[in-house]
């Protein structure tokens, strides 16, 4: 006998919970002494955006992207330096709120489009990894990240990169779009 599937209201609640947690992570601290103050450039650089939320097949986790401004060569404090790039990284949180969200990816160019495998054992996402620039810059490819741990493995090597993808229902293959 298969277990009952969670209802839509549960999924809406879980999505709202993820957004609330991400906003709490992204909120710049207020000066406790003065309460309100004008927004500064540091506040703007600290703003984060939540996107690409996807609930696991068993309903226990949500994977999402958190985007913000990062310094290209920063280690640790990504707000240091003069030039910044908008990057998104993949985060995971339990739907029961029992643990804080944790960052899964830390790529230099960012990651996007996380999608659960049908069995919930892996997360597929797109990223452009590599150091070349200009016409030789790496194009977005699909990577698979096992939830049990380990590094993400590159799945595709499409010449012009991957623009979209979808798991097959049985999880044995991934279809993707790429321009000619």
C-alpha positions as CSV (number, residue, x, y, z in Angstrom):
1,X,0.0,0.0,0.0
2,X,1.4,3.4,-0.9
3,X,1.4,6.2,1.7
4,X,-1.0,9.1,1.1
5,X,0.4,12.1,-0.7
6,X,0.5,15.4,1.2
7,X,-2.2,17.8,0.3
8,X,-1.7,21.1,-1.6
9,X,-2.2,23.2,1.5
10,X,0.9,21.4,3.0
11,X,2.9,22.3,-0.1
12,X,1.8,25.9,0.1
13,X,2.7,26.0,3.8
14,X,6.1,24.4,3.0
15,X,6.8,27.0,0.3
16,X,5.9,29.9,2.6
17,X,8.1,28.4,5.3
18,X,11.1,28.3,2.9
19,X,10.5,31.9,1.8
20,X,10.2,33.0,5.4
21,X,13.4,31.2,6.4
22,X,15.3,32.6,3.4
23,X,14.1,36.1,4.1
24,X,15.3,35.8,7.7
25,X,18.7,34.7,6.4
26,X,18.8,37.6,3.9
27,X,17.6,40.4,6.2
28,X,20.2,43.0,7.0
29,X,20.6,43.6,10.7
30,X,19.0,46.8,12.0
31,X,20.8,49.1,14.4
32,X,19.2,48.2,17.7
33,X,19.9,51.7,19.2
34,X,18.2,53.9,16.6
35,X,15.5,51.5,15.2
36,X,14.9,53.0,11.8
37,X,17.6,54.4,9.5
38,X,18.1,55.3,5.9
39,X,19.0,52.4,3.6
40,X,22.7,52.3,2.6
41,X,24.6,50.7,-0.3
42,X,25.7,48.0,2.2
43,X,22.0,47.2,2.8
44,X,21.4,46.9,-0.9
45,X,24.4,44.7,-1.4
46,X,23.1,42.5,1.4
47,X,19.7,41.9,-0.1
48,X,19.0,38.3,-1.2
49,X,16.3,36.8,-3.5
50,X,14.7,33.4,-3.1
51,X,13.8,31.4,-6.3
52,X,13.5,28.0,-7.8
53,X,11.8,26.3,-4.8
54,X,11.1,22.6,-5.3
55,X,9.5,20.2,-2.8
56,X,11.1,16.8,-2.5
57,X,9.0,13.8,-3.7
58,X,8.5,12.7,-0.1
59,X,7.6,16.2,1.0
60,X,10.3,16.3,3.7
61,X,12.6,18.9,2.1
62,X,12.6,21.9,-0.1
63,X,15.5,22.8,-2.3
64,X,15.7,26.5,-3.5
65,X,18.1,29.1,-4.8
66,X,19.3,32.1,-2.9
67,X,20.7,34.9,-5.0
68,X,22.8,37.9,-3.9
69,X,25.7,40.1,-4.8
70,X,29.1,38.5,-4.4
71,X,32.6,39.6,-5.0
72,X,34.2,37.4,-7.7
73,X,37.2,36.4,-5.7
74,X,35.9,36.6,-2.2
75,X,36.6,33.8,0.3
76,X,34.3,33.9,3.3
77,X,33.0,37.5,3.3
78,X,31.6,37.8,-0.2
79,X,30.8,41.5,0.2
80,X,34.5,42.6,0.2
81,X,35.9,44.4,-2.8
82,X,34.8,46.9,-5.5
83,X,33.3,44.7,-8.2
84,X,30.4,42.3,-7.6
85,X,28.4,39.8,-9.5
86,X,24.9,38.5,-8.9
87,X,25.1,34.8,-8.1
88,X,22.6,32.2,-6.9
89,X,23.4,29.1,-4.9
90,X,21.4,26.0,-4.0
91,X,20.1,25.6,-0.4
92,X,18.2,22.8,1.3
93,X,15.7,23.0,4.2
94,X,13.4,20.6,6.0
95,X,9.7,21.3,5.7
96,X,9.1,20.7,9.4
97,X,11.5,23.6,10.2
98,X,13.5,21.3,12.5
99,X,16.9,22.5,11.2
100,X,18.2,25.7,9.6
101,X,18.6,25.8,5.9
102,X,22.0,24.8,4.6
103,X,23.9,25.8,1.5
104,X,24.6,22.9,-0.9
105,X,26.6,24.6,-3.6
106,X,29.3,27.2,-3.6
107,X,30.2,27.5,-7.3
108,X,32.2,30.5,-8.6
109,X,29.6,31.3,-11.3
110,X,26.5,30.2,-9.3
111,X,23.9,27.6,-9.9
112,X,20.2,27.6,-10.9
113,X,17.2,25.5,-11.6
114,X,17.3,22.8,-8.9
115,X,15.1,19.8,-9.6
116,X,14.6,16.6,-7.5
117,X,15.1,13.2,-9.0
118,X,11.8,11.3,-8.9
119,X,13.1,9.0,-6.1
120,X,14.4,12.1,-4.1
121,X,18.0,10.8,-4.0
122,X,19.6,13.5,-6.2
123,X,19.2,17.1,-7.2
124,X,19.9,18.2,-10.7
125,X,20.8,21.8,-11.5
126,X,22.5,23.9,-14.1
127,X,25.8,25.7,-13.7
128,X,28.7,26.9,-15.9
129,X,31.9,25.7,-14.3
130,X,35.4,26.6,-15.5
131,X,37.7,29.6,-15.7
132,X,37.8,30.5,-19.4
133,X,36.3,33.8,-20.5
134,X,34.9,35.6,-23.6
135,X,33.9,33.2,-26.5
136,X,35.5,30.3,-24.6
137,X,33.5,30.9,-21.4
138,X,31.9,27.7,-20.1
139,X,28.2,27.3,-20.9
140,X,25.6,26.1,-18.4
141,X,25.5,22.3,-18.1
142,X,23.4,19.9,-16.0
143,X,25.1,18.5,-12.8
144,X,23.8,15.8,-10.4
145,X,24.3,16.2,-6.7
146,X,23.6,13.1,-4.6
147,X,21.8,13.9,-1.4
148,X,23.8,11.2,0.5
149,X,26.9,13.4,0.0
150,X,29.7,13.9,-2.3
151,X,30.5,16.3,-5.2
152,X,28.1,17.1,-8.0
153,X,28.9,15.3,-11.2
154,X,28.6,16.8,-14.7
155,X,25.9,15.1,-16.7
156,X,25.9,17.0,-20.0
157,X,28.5,18.6,-22.3
158,X,26.3,20.4,-24.7
159,X,28.3,22.7,-26.9
160,X,26.0,25.7,-26.5
161,X,24.9,24.9,-23.0
162,X,21.6,23.7,-21.5
163,X,18.7,26.1,-21.3
164,X,16.1,23.8,-19.6
165,X,15.8,20.2,-18.5
166,X,13.3,17.7,-17.0
167,X,13.6,14.3,-15.3
168,X,11.9,11.3,-16.8
169,X,9.1,9.9,-14.6
170,X,11.3,6.8,-13.8
171,X,14.4,8.9,-13.0
172,X,16.6,7.0,-15.5
173,X,17.1,9.9,-17.9
174,X,17.0,13.6,-18.2
175,X,15.7,15.5,-21.3
176,X,17.2,18.9,-22.0
177,X,17.0,21.9,-24.4
178,X,20.1,23.4,-26.0
179,X,20.3,25.8,-28.9
180,X,22.1,24.9,-32.2
